[in-house]
Amino acid sequence: MKIKKVDDKPIIIHAKSKPKIHSHEVKSTGIKGHNVYSVKRSPKIMSATTTTQTMGKGAVRRRGKTTYRKSTIHQNQEKRRGRINQHNRNIKDDKKTIKTKNSSIKLVGAVGANVAANQMEGADEIRDASMIAYGVTRPMTGAASKGAEFFRQKSLAEKKRKIKKVESGRKLSRRQIKKTTQKVAKKTAKDTAKKVAKETAKKTAKVATKVTTDVAVTVAGTAAVGPLSPLIGIAAGEVVGAKIDHDDMKRNSRVHKIKFFIDKMNSQDKQQDSFFKLLKDLVMNRAAIPLKKMALAVGGFLLTLILLISVITVPVVTVVATIYNSPFALFLPPLEEGDTVMSVTTEYVANFNREVNTLANEHNGYDSGEIVYVDYEGTAASPSNYYDIMCVYMVKHGIGDTATIMNDMSKDWLQDIVNDMCSYTTSSRTETHENEDGTTDSETILSVNVTLKDYRDMITEYNFDEDQIELINEMMSPENLAMIGYSGGESGGGSGGGNSVSSLTNTEIEAIVSSIADPTQKETVSFALSKVGYPYSQAYRDTGNYYDCSSLAYYSWKTAGVDISFGGATTAAAEAQGLDEAGKSITETDLQPGDLIFYSYTTNGRYKNISHVGIYAGNGKMVEAKNEAEGVVYGDFHNGSVVMYARPNK
């Protein structure tokens, strides 16, 4: 038997090669010129890369060769956007290639471990032991990591709770209230006003019951968007305040009790607290809340009362203070006892009149004396500008000042005005009188010529502005003068005339003039009657809105076509002089409607000292413009102090 020997094959150990990790390098991009990119790739494909180099405008060198690439500067927007997007996608893909997953690393590690284990004996046992150890420890490591994570989250939550904890009571910050208000306001913004009010009321009631700070803040926030927000906010604040006071009371009571207990733990000689002291502190602590409420209630009531008084009195005080610093203070009660504007004016005018009367009565060196009120026209026997003086003084010195307080300075001011408005001069004349026996006597007369200026004269002399003129005209109105005692008549007498009428209707006027036969006289009387009720004014006598006695007579006859002026003057004395010289005078028995009646109430130096005129209307009645208080009136005829009768159309 032939045995073939077979060569033993050598044992070959096949070892696996180490795994290779392939990675791609990130493409780097550099900008060499405007809109020209140069891309450098990895060494493996370097040969496939074309490097561009800008040589000039549009020229590019490629491997020693100069080529020209199309410029991308003026390409349309779509191409540029496409290229940029493609470039961004390339960069994104490149970044993805270098990301390694944990699973891949683990797999590579396992492969490496298997390769190393296969090179030694007991590789399977080692691998099995590793897998068992991994399986056994995995729950433990997972639990440990989960536990650590749990405690970490718990710690963070505890810190968050401490940070977010709202400080209750009076230390509640405005910022937290604002945030809570905004949060609740956003939550309830979609609700209607009615629903919000309803929900607010419910939450307020809940606060009143539970008395918790958080709910009170919620109520205040909800009320911010409701129609009852102010009241509800106040209610919520009261509830929170009550809760804070109650908590403070309980806390203080507990502290007192603890201190008492600790004190009783000491030895007898070291104890400082007592049961009665503890009881007193607890009672006072509990009584503090109702006492505080009582104080707040009383304080609120007093504050409300003060505010109410202020609301009522402050405007009144302001108005009164304003009036007392104006000329109209003349019509208010005096601010202090003693001298007033009226009393001092009365004194100064009386001094002036006394001096004038003394001169006229004593008439030293003359046979007689007289007082002449120069150019006076009116119905008073003793004319006076007493009220004019006071009103002029107040307008001149009472704007922005309490001129009614009569001190030395204000008295000097008033005296200056009296001197400017009341003055006199003296003159003399000689008159010859024929006696019954045919002899004559001469008499020397001292005339004291008194000039009394009214407020209209002082407007020009003191250069009053428009506001001052308006003020003094208002003060001199009959309504205001009546407040300081001016009743319409002037001191020393008046024209009389009872049953005066201040207005007439057209029907009444027609009934009065229906019996007048002469058309000129009828038209004259009709015009005069139509002006009954018009105001009196010498300054505005020619405006058609105001009349004095002589202007009423002049315009009444002028309307009928008769001019009664004399030498261009239309005063009562001038009209009487012109008619008398023209032979138009008549007797009382010849009186007819339209005739003029001239009066003399005082010596004024004019023709026959005439100072007033009226128009006879028939049936014992007459029309006349009397004074500032009465104006034009229709009343009974009076024949006292009549100097002359005249008929202009005679």
Residue, then its C-alpha position, 0 to 999 in steps of 0.5 A: m500500500k502506497i501512502k501518499k504524504v500530503d504536506d501539511k498546510p501552514i495554519i494561516i490566521h486571517a486577521k481582519s483589517k482595521p476599519k477605516i473612517h472616511s471623512h470629507e473635508v469641508k469645502s472652503t470658499g474664497i472670494k477673489g473678486h466681485n462675483v467670482y468664486s474660487v473653490k478648493r477641494s480635497p487632495k483626492i480630487m485636487s486634480a479635478t479642480t480648476t483654480t481661477q485667477t482674476m487677470g483683469k476685467g473678465a480675464v481668467r488664467r486656467r492652467g497657464k492659459t488665459t480664458y475669459r469667463k462670462s461676467t456675473i455682475h450684470q446677470n438677472q436676478e433669477k440666475r444669481r438667486g439660483r446659484i446662491n441657493q445651490h451654493n448654500r445647499n452644497i455647504k449644507d450637504d458638506k456639513k452633514t457629511i462630517k456629523t457622526k452618530n453615537s451609534s456609529i461610534k459605538l459600532v466602530g468600538a464594538v468592531g474594534a473590541n471584537v477584533a482585539a478579542n479574536q486575537m487572544e484566547g477566551a475572546d468569546e468568554i470576555r465578550d459574553a462577560s462584557m455583555i452580561a455586565y452591560g446588561v446588569t449595570r444598564p438599569m442601575t446607570g439609567a436609574a442613577s442618571k434619572g435620579a440625578e436629573f429628578f433631583r436637579q429638576k426638583s432643585l430648579a423648581e424649588k428655586k423657581r418657586k422661591i423666585k416667583k413667590v409673591e410677597s403678600g401684604r403691604k410689600l406687594s410690589r406694584r410691578q407684580i400687581k401690574k403683571t398680574t393685572q395684564k395677565v388677567a386683563k388679557k384673559t378676560a379681554k374678549d368678554t363683554a363689559k357686563k360679563v366682566a362686571k359679573e365675574t368681578a363681583k363673584k371674585t370680589a365676594k370670593v376674596a371677601t370670604k377666603v381673604t387671600t392675597d392672590v385672589a385679591v390681585t386677580v380681582a383687581g386685575t379683572a376690574a381694570v377692564g370693567p366699568l366698575s373698576p374704581l369701586i371694585g379696586i377699592a373694595a379689593g384693596e380694603v379686603v387685602g388690607a383687612k387680611i394683612d391686619h388680621d394676619d399681623m394680629k395673629r402673628n403678634s399674638r403667637v409671638h407674645k404667647i411664644k415669648f411668654f412660654i419661653d419666659k416661663m421656662n426660665s427660673q423663677d428669679k429670671q422670669q420677666d413676663s406675667f399672665f396679666k401682661l400677656l392678656k393685656d397685650l393680646v387684648m390690645n393686639r385684637a383691639a387694634i384692628p377695630l380702632k384702626k377701622m374706626a380711625l380710618a372711618v372718622g378720618g375719611f368722614l372728616l376728609t370728605l367733609i373738608l373736601l365738600i366744604s372746599v368744593i363749595t366755599v373755594p369758588v365762592v371765596t375766589v369770586v368774592a375775592t375777585i369782586y373785592n379787587s374790582p370796582f364792584a366792591l363798592f356794592l358789597p359790605p365793607l371788609e372792616e369796621g370804620d370808614t367806608v368809601m360812602s362815608v368818606t365821600t359824604e364827608y368830603v362832599a359835605n365839606f365842599n358844600r359847607e365851604v361854598n355855602t359859607l362864602a355865599n351866606e357871609h358874602n363879606g364885602y357884598d350886599s348879598g351872595e348866591i350859589v351858581y351851579v354853572d351850566y347845570e341842567g336837571t331837576a334838583a334844587s341842590p345838585s350833587n355828583y356824589y355817586d359819580i365821585m364814588c364810581v370814578y374813584m373805584v374805577k380809577h383805583g379799585i381795579g386789582d386793589t381793595a379800594t374799599i379799605m379806607n386807609d390814609m393813602s386811599k383817603d388821599w386818592l378820594q380827596d384828589i378826585v373830589n377836588d377834580m370833580c368839585s370846584y368853584t370860583t367867585s364873581s360879583r355883579t351889581e344890580t339896580h332895583e327900582n323902588e316904589d317911590g321911584t328911586t333906585d337902589s344898587e346891590t352888589i352880589l357875590s356869586v359862588n360859581v360851582t362846577l360839578k363834573d359828572y362821570r362822563d367828564m372824567i372819562t375824558e379827563y382821566n383818559f379811561d380806556e375801553d374797559q374802564i369806560e365799560l365798567i363805569n357805565e355799568m356801575m352808573s346804571p340805575e340797578n347798581l346805583a339803587m344798591i347803594g341808596y340812589s332812588g332816582g331823585e336828586s338831593g334837594g328836591g325834584s320835579g315831582g310828577g306822580n303816576s309816572v308810566s315807564s312804557l306805552t304801547n302803540t294802542e295807548i299812544e294812539a288813544i292819547v293823541s287821537s283828540i289832538a287837532d293840529p297835525t304838527q302838535k300831534e306828531t310832536v306828542s306822538f314822537a315824545l310818547s314813543k320814547v317813554g322808557y328810554p334811558y336818560s343820558q346827557a353824554y349820549r343825548d344825540t344818539g337816538n338811544y338816550y335822551d335828556c330833557s332838552s334833547l327830547a324836546y328838541y327832537s320831538w319838534k324837529t320830527a314835526g319840522v320845527d327847529i327850536s335850537f338857539g344859536g346852535a345850542t339845544t339846552a333847556a335854557a337856550e331853547a327857552q331864550g330863543l322861543d321867548e325872543a321869537g315871541k312864542s311864549i304863552t300863558e298857563t291857561d293857553l296850554q295845548p298838547g305839544d307846548l313846552i314847559f320850562y322849569s328853574y330848580t336852581t341858579n345855574g347862570r343860564y337864561k332865567n336859570i332854566s334847568h329843565v323842560g317838559i312836553y305837555a301831552g294834554n289832559g293834565k299829563m306831560v312827557e319828560a326825561k327826568n334823570e338816570a334812574e327814571g329816564v323818559v316818563y309819562g306822568d302828571f303835570h306839575n307847575g312848581s318852579v315853572v318859569m315859562y310856557a312856549r308854543p314853537n309853532k305859534 
